[in-house]
Amino acid sequence: MLSNAQKILIKAKRILAENAGRDGNFYNNKKYVRMAGKTAWEGVMIGLSEGLKIEKESRLKVYQRILTQSPFYLNLFNNAYETL
């Protein structure tokens, strides 16, 4: 069974595949590339929330605390941010 985060990431891939108009290694329509990136980032954030089992209301404080205490998670978070 797919998690909500996985479903959102699949949706982001679908946005690129169906709407962005690929030309070789590049996409032609920046509107849909931007939309897919935002959708993928939403999936990352939801996956982080699900993995850490935190409520929506307290996400920001929990993210700040965990990421500043753990270089491993901070590195993963920064890599996802840079990639998307």
Contacts in CASP RR format, 6 or more apart in sequence:
PFRMAT RR
TARGET T0000
AUTHOR 0000-0000-0000
METHOD contacts of the structure
MODEL  1
MLSNAQKILIKAKRILAENAGRDGNFYNNKKYVRMAGKTAWEGVMIGLSE
GLKIEKESRLKVYQRILTQSPFYLNLFNNAYETL
2 10 0 8 1.000
3 47 0 8 1.000
3 50 0 8 1.000
4 43 0 8 1.000
4 46 0 8 1.000
4 47 0 8 1.000
4 50 0 8 1.000
5 43 0 8 1.000
5 44 0 8 1.000
5 46 0 8 1.000
5 47 0 8 1.000
5 50 0 8 1.000
8 39 0 8 1.000
8 40 0 8 1.000
8 42 0 8 1.000
8 43 0 8 1.000
8 46 0 8 1.000
9 40 0 8 1.000
9 43 0 8 1.000
9 44 0 8 1.000
11 39 0 8 1.000
12 36 0 8 1.000
12 37 0 8 1.000
12 39 0 8 1.000
12 40 0 8 1.000
12 43 0 8 1.000
13 36 0 8 1.000
15 32 0 8 1.000
15 35 0 8 1.000
15 36 0 8 1.000
15 39 0 8 1.000
16 22 0 8 1.000
16 27 0 8 1.000
16 32 0 8 1.000
16 33 0 8 1.000
16 36 0 8 1.000
19 29 0 8 1.000
19 32 0 8 1.000
19 35 0 8 1.000
20 27 0 8 1.000
20 28 0 8 1.000
20 29 0 8 1.000
20 32 0 8 1.000
20 33 0 8 1.000
20 36 0 8 1.000
21 27 0 8 1.000
21 28 0 8 1.000
21 29 0 8 1.000
21 32 0 8 1.000
22 28 0 8 1.000
27 33 0 8 1.000
37 84 0 8 1.000
40 84 0 8 1.000
41 80 0 8 1.000
41 81 0 8 1.000
41 84 0 8 1.000
44 80 0 8 1.000
44 84 0 8 1.000
45 59 0 8 1.000
48 63 0 8 1.000
48 77 0 8 1.000
49 56 0 8 1.000
49 59 0 8 1.000
52 62 0 8 1.000
52 66 0 8 1.000
54 62 0 8 1.000
63 77 0 8 1.000
66 73 0 8 1.000
67 73 0 8 1.000
67 74 0 8 1.000
67 77 0 8 1.000
68 74 0 8 1.000
END
